[in-house]
Amino acid sequence: MARFQFDLLVIGAGSGGVRAARLASDAGFRVAIVEQSALGGTCVNVGCVPKKLMVYAAHAAQEFRDAAGFGWHIGKSQFRWSELIANKNQEISRLNRVYADLLEHAGVTLLQGHAHLVDAHQVQIDSDVYSAERILIATGSQPNVPEFPGQELTLVSDDVFYLTKQPEKIVIVGGGYIAVEFAGIFHGLGSQVTLLYRGPLFLRGFDDDLRQHLKVEMENKGIDLKFNTTIEAVDKQNGQLSATLNDGTRIEAEQILCAIGRKPNSGDLGLSALGVAMNNNGAIRVNAQFQSNLPSIYAIGDVIDHMALTPVAIHQAAAMIEQLYGERDDGLDYHNVPTAVFSQPNLATVGLTEQEACARYSKVKIFRSLFRPLKNTLSGNSEKTLMKIVVNGADDKVLGVHMVGP
């Protein structure tokens, strides 16, 4: 009789968890995966997939305007938020079913419910307890919630995908990629948008030239950007939300979205009681093999807070299974991971920024190209593209490539 019911029990059926479960099962091991909500995790349900669908919708308005320069004359366009949300929901439901089919075909046991670790080898799911030789935590992340009076009146990013009505005016708080992307989405769909950020310029950590270029283009579109600005309190007056800012002024909007980042989703799993080591933000500490300080407990994806990107979580899953059940014994290299921001205009980057390169190398060469794309010569659109290459002056090795534009 087997000592454990499963060789591997995965908590969280997002991109990383599902990948790990399928690979382990394909290798011949007994695998179960636990999910308390919809299959697919953040990316499928409240992240990359629905966000990109909304980005496409927001781009359509500009495409209609650009078409006139190419001889197309389109009548007055009309956007219906309810149709977008309904169609988005239908597509997400289809993807949920795809994930269920993938798990079933791989022979993975799907357990629905909330998981709580009883000990290093046992997991309670609602009223049932299951045992496993190894447990993998792949629970992802959740939005940070602001701390000011009236925060319960505001939205977090997950809420946006289920709004029944498009706000005519929205205030977005934050300076990361989520806030910047939603600013472009809502503006493109016709909402009046104000973006507030506590720092001097958004997208900290990206190349400064790209950040500045994106700022100019967003302002040219009509997005109201307010830097060095925070919300002190929110209340509701005459059916509108009213936010008091740090300079004492007030701003009103139909909705206020607080997109101030995400945090590891580890708080209600019972990890602290077991002594699993975590950082102050709740990220599980792991070694190069994704193993926690408890040898039978592993973690991957956003819950370890290395790089919160879906492709990274999927790669971590593959590496972990190869290390456990295969011949791989090395860790992952997180250098030079390409990143995109679905802002308007879009931004893409890989490698070192100019600032990072100058801090590491004695001689750095920069190549820039600022131009108006060919498409815009007929459309009349004034939006420009910036492309930038960062090169080591000693050997002409490319250190970073960055671009922003349509």
N, C-alpha and C positions, 0 to 999 in steps of 0.2 A: 504494500500500500504506500502510495506517495506521501511524503511528509507534508507537502504543500499542495493546495488545489491547483495553483498556477505557477509556472516558472517566472512569469512577469505579469504584474498588474499595473496598468497605466491609469493614472488619474488625470483626466482631461482629454477630450476627443477633438482637439484642434489640429492644426496642420502638423505640428511636431509629434504630438501624441499618437495620432493615427498612423503617421509614417513609421514610427518606432514599433507600434503594435503589429502592423502588417509585415514588416521586415522580420521581426522575431517569429511570428507565426509561420511565415514562408520558410524559415530556417528549421522548422519542426518543433518549436517550443509551444507549450500551453500558455496562451495569452488571453487576458481579459482587459477590457478598457471601460472606464467609468465616466459617465457624463451626466450632469444634472440638468442641462438645458439642451440647446440645439447643437447637433453635430456640426463640426467645422470650426468651432472656436471663434476668436475675435475676427480673424481675417474674413471668413465667409459671412458671418452674421452682422457684425458691427464695425468692420474695418475695411481692408483693402477692396474687397469685391463690391459692396454697396457704395463705397466712396467713389470708386472708379466709374461706376454706372452713373452716379450723380455728376461727376466731372464731365463725362461725355454729354450729358444733358445740358450742362452749363456751356459747353463749347458750341452747341448747336446755334445759339443766338448769334454769336460772332460769325459763324459760317454763313448764316442767312444774310448778314450785312455784307460780308465779303463777296458773295455771289454776284452782286450787281456789276462789279467791275469785270466780270467774266461773261457778261451778257445774259445772266439769269435774272429775271424779274419776278420775285416771289411776293405774293400778296401779304397782307398783315399777318404775322405769325401769332399764335396763341399758345401759351404754355399752361398745362394743367398739372399742378402738383400732385393731385390725388391719383392721376393716371401713372405718373412716374413711380410713386410709392407702391401702388398696387402691382405694377409690372416688376418692380424691384423685388417685392415680397415673393412673387411667383418664381422668380429666378433663384432666390435664396432657398426657397423650399425645394426646388429641383436639386440644388447642390447638396442640401441636407440628405436627400434620398440617395444621391450619388455616394456620399460618404458612408451611409448605412450599407449600401450594396458592396462597396469596397471591403468593408470590415467583414461582412458575411462571407464573401467569396474567399477571403483570406483565412477564414476559420477562426476569427477572433470573437470571443464571447463579449457581447455588449451588455453592460449593466447600467441601468438608468437609476439615478438618485444622487444624493449628496454623500461624498466620501469623507470619512474621518479616520485617521490612523489610530488604531488601538495600541499597537506596538510596532516594532521594526519589521514585522512580517504579516501583520493582520490589519485589514481595513474594514471598517463598518460602513455599510451602505444602507441607510435608513435602519431597518431592524435586523438586517442580515450581516454576518461577518464572513469575510473571505480571507484566505491565507495565500501568500505568494513568497517564493524564494527571494524575489527582488521586486521593489516597488519604484515606479518612475513617476515623478511629479511633473506634469506638463499642463499646469492650470492657467498659464498665460498671465494676463494683467487686467487691471480695471482702472477706470478713470480716477484721477485725483479729484477730490472734492474740496472746493475753496472753504476758507474759514473766515466768514464775515457775516454780520447780521443780515438775514434775508437770503442766505445762500440756497435755502430750500425752494426758492422761487425760480432759480436758474436751471439751465440744462447742462448736462455733460454730453460728451460727443456721442455716446451710445444712444441717447434720447433722440438725436436729430433724425435718425433713420426711421423713426416711428411717428414723427409729427404728422398730424392729420391736416394741418393747414400751413401754408408757406407764410412766414412772417414778412410783413411789408418792410419792417425795419428791425434789424438785429444787431446787437452788440456782441462781439466775440472777444473773449479775454484769453490771452496767451500769445507766445511768440515762437512756439515750435511748429513742426510741420503740420500737425492736425489743425491748429488754429489758422495757419496761413492757407491751407487747402480749403477749409470751409469758408473762409473769406471770399476766395475766388468762386467757389460753387454758388454761394448765395447771391453774390453780385451778378454772376453770369445768368442766373435764373430770374433776375429782376428785383431782388431785394435791395434796400438801402443798407449798406454795411459800414460799421465802424469797428476797427480792430484796435484793442487796447493791449499794450505790452509794458511791463514794468521796467524793461531795459531800454538802452538807447537804440537798438536795432534788432529785429527778429532773426531767427534761424542761427542762433549762436552755435559756433563750431563749424559752420560752412564758410567757404571762402568769402572774404569781405567784399570783393568786387561783385560777386554774384548777389550777395545780400543787398548791396546798394542798388544794383541794377533792377532787381525785383521790386524793391521799394518804389523806385521811380515809375516803373511800368504799372504797378498796382495803383499808385496815386493818379497816373494818367487816365486810368480806366474809371476813376471816380470813387475808389475805396478810400474811406477816411481813416488814416493811420494816426494813432496817438501813442507816442512812445513816452517812456518814463512816467507811465500812468497806471494807477491801480484803482480798484473799486474798494471803497471803505464799507459800504452798506447798500442793500437793495430793498426797496419797498414797492408796493403796488398802489398806484393812484389813477383813478378814472379809467380803469381797465388796462392801463399801460404800466410796465415796469419802469421804475425810476432808480437810477444808480447814482450814488454820491461818490465822486472821485476824490483822489488824494489832494487835489488843489482846491477842493470845496465846491467845485461846479457840479451840476447834475446833468445827466443824459438820460433820455427816455427811449424806450424801444418796446416792441411787442414781445421780443424774446431776448434773453441774455444767455449766451453759450459760454461756459467756462471750460476751455480746452487747455488746461494747464499741465498736460502730461498724464502719464499713466504710472501705476505702481504694481509690483508683483502681487499676484493674487494668491497669497499664501496664508492669510490670517486665520481661517477657520478650518484648517485641516488637522489640528492637533499636533503640529510640528514642534512648537515651543515646549509642550509638555514632555515630548520625547527627547528633548535636548538637541534637536537638529539646529546646526549653526546657521544663522541668518544675519544679513546686514541690517542697518537701522531702518531701511526702507522695506524690509521684508523679503529681500532677495535671498534665495537659498545659496549658501556657499558650496561650491563644488570644485573638484580637482579637474585635471585635464581629461579624465575619463567620465566626467559628469557625476561623480560619486560624492555624496555628502559625507559629513563626519561619521554618520552611521553607515557602515559598509553595505547594507542591503537597500539603502534608499538613494535614489538617483534623481536628477532634475535636469530639464532642458527648457529652452525657449525663454519667453519673456519673464518667467518666474525666477530665472537666475540673473536677469538684468545685464547680460553681456552686450548683445546688439538686438534690439527689439524689431527684428525683421523676419517675415515669414520664411524666406529662403534660408536664412541662417538657422531657424528652428528646425527646418526639414533636414538641413545638412548635419546639424547636431544629432538629430535622431539617427541618421544613417551611421554617423561616426560612432555613436554610443553602442549601437547593436553590433557593429563590426568589432568593436573593442571587447564586448562581452562574449560574443559567440563566434567571432572570426579570428583573424590573425593580425588585425590592426592594433597597434599599441601607442601611436602618436596622437597628440592633441590637434586641435584645429588652429589654423592661422587666420586671425581676424583682420589682418592687414589687407588693404586694397579691396574692400568689399564695396561694390557699386551701390549707390543710393540715389533714389529719385524722390523728388517732392512734386506732387501733382497740383502745384500752384498754377496760377494763370498770369504769366506764362510758366510753362513747366521748367523744372530745374533738375539737373543730373550731375553727379559728381563721383569720382573715384580717385583714390590716392590722397596725397598730401595737399593741403591748401598752401597758398603762398606763405602765409604766416608760419605754418608748421615747418615748411621746407627751409625757410630762412633761419629758424631756430636750430635746425639739425645740420645744415650744410653751410660751408663758408662762402660758396659762390652759387647763386641761383639765377637762372635765366627765365624770364617770363615772356610768353608769346600770347598776344591778345588779338582778337578780331571782333570788331563791333560792326554789324551790318544789318541792313534791311533785307529780310528774306524775299526771294523772287516773287513769291505769291503776293506779298504785300505791295508790290509795285503796281499791280492792277487793282487790287482791292481797295487801295487808299488807306489801309491800316498802317498807322505810324509805328507800330510795335517793332522793336529791334531785337536781334539775337546777339548775345555775348558768348564767345567761346574763348577758353583760356587754357594754356598748357604750361605746367610748371616743370622745369628741367634742371637737373644737376649740372652746373656749369663745368664741373671737373671732367665728366665723362659723357655728357649729353644724354644721360639716362632720363627718361620721362618719369617724373615723380608723382604727377597728378594731372588729371584732365577734368575740366569743369565747364558747364554750359548752362545757359538759361535763355529761353526764347521759345517762340511758337514752332 
